Amino acid sequence: MAEKITNLGQLQLGEIYEDCDYHPCLCIRVDGYEVFGISLIDGSYPRNCEIGRCGLVKLSIAEAIESKGRKDWWKELNGQVRKEAK
């Protein structure tokens, strides 16, 4: 299940996370609070975010496939998105 990353040590090299631009990324480097990755959507790199500042979310492979870069996609999986009134 998606897990918000707020502390050092929660994200390791090779894990998948969602960056502040809602891209699922492969973590290629963690340097202190800075995280560097490669987008699994368009291959852009280095994707650079900061732990505790950018709202990083650790993802499973299934969640990364499901997200496809949609903002707040994980809330749908957890049933937290409010339906728009029509």
ChimeraX commands (.cxc) that place a marker at each C-alpha (Angstrom):
marker #1 position 0.00,0.00,0.00 radius 0.5
marker #1 position 1.17,3.55,-0.72 radius 0.5
marker #1 position 3.22,4.94,2.18 radius 0.5
marker #1 position 4.06,8.61,2.66 radius 0.5
marker #1 position 7.82,9.11,3.03 radius 0.5
marker #1 position 8.58,11.48,5.91 radius 0.5
marker #1 position 11.84,10.18,7.40 radius 0.5
marker #1 position 15.33,9.20,6.30 radius 0.5
marker #1 position 15.66,5.46,5.76 radius 0.5
marker #1 position 12.11,4.94,4.47 radius 0.5
marker #1 position 13.26,4.88,0.83 radius 0.5
marker #1 position 16.10,2.75,-0.47 radius 0.5
marker #1 position 17.94,2.49,-3.77 radius 0.5
marker #1 position 15.87,0.47,-6.27 radius 0.5
marker #1 position 12.48,1.17,-4.66 radius 0.5
marker #1 position 9.64,2.92,-6.45 radius 0.5
marker #1 position 8.18,6.21,-5.27 radius 0.5
marker #1 position 5.86,8.96,-6.52 radius 0.5
marker #1 position 7.58,12.34,-6.83 radius 0.5
marker #1 position 6.09,15.81,-6.32 radius 0.5
marker #1 position 5.03,15.90,-10.00 radius 0.5
marker #1 position 3.04,12.65,-9.51 radius 0.5
marker #1 position 5.46,10.54,-11.57 radius 0.5
marker #1 position 6.15,7.02,-10.36 radius 0.5
marker #1 position 9.96,6.87,-10.23 radius 0.5
marker #1 position 12.71,4.31,-9.67 radius 0.5
marker #1 position 14.99,5.53,-6.87 radius 0.5
marker #1 position 18.58,5.71,-8.13 radius 0.5
marker #1 position 20.15,7.71,-5.28 radius 0.5
marker #1 position 19.40,8.98,-1.79 radius 0.5
marker #1 position 21.77,11.68,-0.53 radius 0.5
marker #1 position 20.70,12.86,2.91 radius 0.5
marker #1 position 17.19,14.22,2.43 radius 0.5
marker #1 position 17.55,14.45,-1.37 radius 0.5
marker #1 position 16.08,11.69,-3.52 radius 0.5
marker #1 position 16.97,11.16,-7.19 radius 0.5
marker #1 position 15.02,8.95,-9.56 radius 0.5
marker #1 position 14.06,8.05,-13.11 radius 0.5
marker #1 position 10.43,8.55,-14.19 radius 0.5
marker #1 position 8.65,5.34,-15.11 radius 0.5
marker #1 position 6.28,7.40,-17.27 radius 0.5
marker #1 position 8.63,9.21,-19.65 radius 0.5
marker #1 position 12.15,8.19,-18.60 radius 0.5
marker #1 position 13.10,11.71,-17.53 radius 0.5
marker #1 position 15.96,12.00,-15.03 radius 0.5
marker #1 position 17.26,12.97,-12.66 radius 0.5
marker #1 position 13.94,13.50,-10.87 radius 0.5
marker #1 position 14.94,15.36,-7.71 radius 0.5
marker #1 position 12.81,15.67,-4.56 radius 0.5
marker #1 position 13.39,16.23,-0.86 radius 0.5
marker #1 position 12.15,13.95,1.92 radius 0.5
marker #1 position 9.80,15.79,4.26 radius 0.5
marker #1 position 9.26,18.64,1.83 radius 0.5
marker #1 position 7.89,17.23,-1.44 radius 0.5
marker #1 position 5.26,14.75,-0.26 radius 0.5
marker #1 position 6.99,11.64,-1.59 radius 0.5
marker #1 position 5.01,8.39,-1.53 radius 0.5
marker #1 position 6.55,4.90,-1.65 radius 0.5
marker #1 position 4.75,2.67,-4.18 radius 0.5
marker #1 position 4.49,-1.02,-4.95 radius 0.5
marker #1 position 4.95,-2.08,-8.56 radius 0.5
marker #1 position 1.17,-2.56,-8.91 radius 0.5
marker #1 position 0.54,0.94,-7.53 radius 0.5
marker #1 position 3.10,2.46,-9.91 radius 0.5
marker #1 position 1.35,0.82,-12.87 radius 0.5
marker #1 position -2.05,2.00,-11.62 radius 0.5
marker #1 position -0.96,5.59,-10.93 radius 0.5
marker #1 position 0.17,6.51,-14.45 radius 0.5
marker #1 position 0.99,10.00,-13.15 radius 0.5
marker #1 position -2.54,10.88,-11.95 radius 0.5
marker #1 position -2.67,13.25,-9.00 radius 0.5
marker #1 position -4.12,11.68,-5.83 radius 0.5
marker #1 position -4.70,8.32,-7.59 radius 0.5
marker #1 position -3.89,6.42,-4.41 radius 0.5
marker #1 position -6.88,7.96,-2.59 radius 0.5
marker #1 position -9.11,6.13,-5.07 radius 0.5
marker #1 position -7.52,2.83,-4.09 radius 0.5
marker #1 position -8.21,3.59,-0.43 radius 0.5
marker #1 position -11.80,4.81,-1.12 radius 0.5
marker #1 position -11.01,8.33,0.02 radius 0.5
marker #1 position -11.92,10.33,-3.10 radius 0.5
marker #1 position -15.22,12.18,-2.87 radius 0.5
marker #1 position -17.56,11.73,-5.80 radius 0.5
marker #1 position -18.28,14.93,-7.72 radius 0.5
marker #1 position -21.94,16.00,-7.49 radius 0.5
marker #1 position -23.58,15.98,-10.91 radius 0.5
marker link #1:1,2 radius 0.2
marker link #1:2,3 radius 0.2
marker link #1:3,4 radius 0.2
marker link #1:4,5 radius 0.2
marker link #1:5,6 radius 0.2
marker link #1:6,7 radius 0.2
marker link #1:7,8 radius 0.2
marker link #1:8,9 radius 0.2
marker link #1:9,10 radius 0.2
marker link #1:10,11 radius 0.2
marker link #1:11,12 radius 0.2
marker link #1:12,13 radius 0.2
marker link #1:13,14 radius 0.2
marker link #1:14,15 radius 0.2
marker link #1:15,16 radius 0.2
marker link #1:16,17 radius 0.2
marker link #1:17,18 radius 0.2
marker link #1:18,19 radius 0.2
marker link #1:19,20 radius 0.2
marker link #1:20,21 radius 0.2
marker link #1:21,22 radius 0.2
marker link #1:22,23 radius 0.2
marker link #1:23,24 radius 0.2
marker link #1:24,25 radius 0.2
marker link #1:25,26 radius 0.2
marker link #1:26,27 radius 0.2
marker link #1:27,28 radius 0.2
marker link #1:28,29 radius 0.2
marker link #1:29,30 radius 0.2
marker link #1:30,31 radius 0.2
marker link #1:31,32 radius 0.2
marker link #1:32,33 radius 0.2
marker link #1:33,34 radius 0.2
marker link #1:34,35 radius 0.2
marker link #1:35,36 radius 0.2
marker link #1:36,37 radius 0.2
marker link #1:37,38 radius 0.2
marker link #1:38,39 radius 0.2
marker link #1:39,40 radius 0.2
marker link #1:40,41 radius 0.2
marker link #1:41,42 radius 0.2
marker link #1:42,43 radius 0.2
marker link #1:43,44 radius 0.2
marker link #1:44,45 radius 0.2
marker link #1:45,46 radius 0.2
marker link #1:46,47 radius 0.2
marker link #1:47,48 radius 0.2
marker link #1:48,49 radius 0.2
marker link #1:49,50 radius 0.2
marker link #1:50,51 radius 0.2
marker link #1:51,52 radius 0.2
marker link #1:52,53 radius 0.2
marker link #1:53,54 radius 0.2
marker link #1:54,55 radius 0.2
marker link #1:55,56 radius 0.2
marker link #1:56,57 radius 0.2
marker link #1:57,58 radius 0.2
marker link #1:58,59 radius 0.2
marker link #1:59,60 radius 0.2
marker link #1:60,61 radius 0.2
marker link #1:61,62 radius 0.2
marker link #1:62,63 radius 0.2
marker link #1:63,64 radius 0.2
marker link #1:64,65 radius 0.2
marker link #1:65,66 radius 0.2
marker link #1:66,67 radius 0.2
marker link #1:67,68 radius 0.2
marker link #1:68,69 radius 0.2
marker link #1:69,70 radius 0.2
marker link #1:70,71 radius 0.2
marker link #1:71,72 radius 0.2
marker link #1:72,73 radius 0.2
marker link #1:73,74 radius 0.2
marker link #1:74,75 radius 0.2
marker link #1:75,76 radius 0.2
marker link #1:76,77 radius 0.2
marker link #1:77,78 radius 0.2
marker link #1:78,79 radius 0.2
marker link #1:79,80 radius 0.2
marker link #1:80,81 radius 0.2
marker link #1:81,82 radius 0.2
marker link #1:82,83 radius 0.2
marker link #1:83,84 radius 0.2
marker link #1:84,85 radius 0.2
marker link #1:85,86 radius 0.2
view
